[in-house]
Amino acid sequence: MKDDIFRSTRIRLCAPRTGDEKHMSAWYYDAFYLRSVDTEPAYPLSEEKIEKEIKGTDDAFYFHIRTLDDDRLIGFATLHSLEWNNQLATLAIGIGNEKDRGQGFGDEALKLIMRYAFMELNLFRLGLEVIAYNGNAINLYLRNGFIKEGVIRKAVYRDNQRHDRIVMGVLRPDWLKENNSEPAT
């Protein structure tokens, strides 16, 4: 049994804290971040709007990602659109500050949230959609066992161009096999 299901070597998943929305609002002025984590039009969010969105996730498991060495908020990970009867959820993850991207934090957070989904919540499938131009995210998901399941063609419109959404998923048996984990008894 893993001692701390919310902690890796450099980060931890934790509950949102009062005041996090102030830090997160800066992320919403980064067009690259906005255009990578969402298909909605990019626009800055106020602290109040961010707080409302965080609190409005009663039907989701919403975590903030913090560094262990200085307790710095660097991103979020969430499991939403849960279907308990089908044992599935949709995954979303984002690293907010540009300087923290490409450092492996997303990989660590993804591993933690997947372990939580499969071992703690006993989910069978995790799914997500990613915009085709987000190659770093696609490669991250592929390295962690997700497979490309389909394409929603030309579903995102940005800068007068259309982009595909890639549908990806991972199943618990495949994840267990790749991670040498035992199913819960």
C-alpha positions, 0 to 999 in steps of 0.5 A, spaced: 500 500 500 502 506 498 503 511 504 501 517 501 496 517 495 497 525 494 504 526 494 510 524 489 517 526 490 516 533 488 509 535 489 502 533 492 495 534 490 491 538 496 484 541 497 484 548 494 485 554 499 482 561 501 487 565 497 489 560 491 484 564 486 488 570 487 495 566 484 491 563 479 488 569 476 495 571 473 494 564 469 488 567 466 492 572 462 497 567 459 494 566 452 498 559 451 495 556 458 488 558 456 488 555 449 491 549 452 487 547 457 480 549 454 476 550 448 472 556 450 474 563 448 481 565 451 479 571 456 482 573 463 478 570 469 477 574 476 478 572 482 471 571 484 470 567 478 475 562 479 473 561 486 466 560 484 468 555 479 472 551 484 466 551 489 462 549 484 465 542 483 461 538 488 460 533 483 468 533 481 474 531 485 478 538 484 485 538 487 491 543 487 498 541 485 503 544 490 510 543 490 513 540 496 519 544 497 516 551 498 508 549 498 507 553 491 501 553 487 503 550 480 497 547 477 490 543 478 488 536 477 481 534 477 476 528 475 469 531 473 463 528 469 463 522 473 459 516 472 459 512 478 454 506 475 459 506 469 466 507 473 468 513 469 471 520 469 474 525 465 480 528 467 483 535 466 490 537 468 494 544 468 500 547 470 499 554 470 506 558 470 510 558 464 516 557 468 513 550 471 511 547 465 516 542 462 519 540 468 515 534 469 510 536 474 505 535 470 507 527 469 508 527 477 501 530 478 498 525 472 501 519 475 498 521 482 491 523 479 491 516 475 493 512 482 487 516 486 482 514 480 483 507 479 486 505 486 482 509 491 475 511 487 475 504 483 474 507 476 475 503 470 476 508 465 479 515 465 478 519 458 480 526 456 480 531 450 486 534 448 487 539 442 491 537 437 496 542 437 498 541 444 503 536 442 506 536 449 500 534 453 498 528 448 505 525 449 504 526 456 498 522 456 501 517 451 507 516 456 502 514 461 498 509 458 492 513 454 491 511 447 488 515 442 481 513 441 478 518 436 478 525 433 473 530 433 474 533 427 475 541 426 472 542 433 476 548 435 477 554 432 483 559 433 486 564 429 482 563 423 484 556 423 480 549 425 483 544 429 482 537 431 480 535 438 483 528 440 479 523 444 484 519 449 482 514 454 486 509 459 483 503 462 484 500 469 486 493 467 491 496 462 494 501 467 494 496 473 499 492 468 503 497 466 504 500 473 505 493 477 499 494 481 494 490 484 487 491 484 483 492 490 480 486 494 
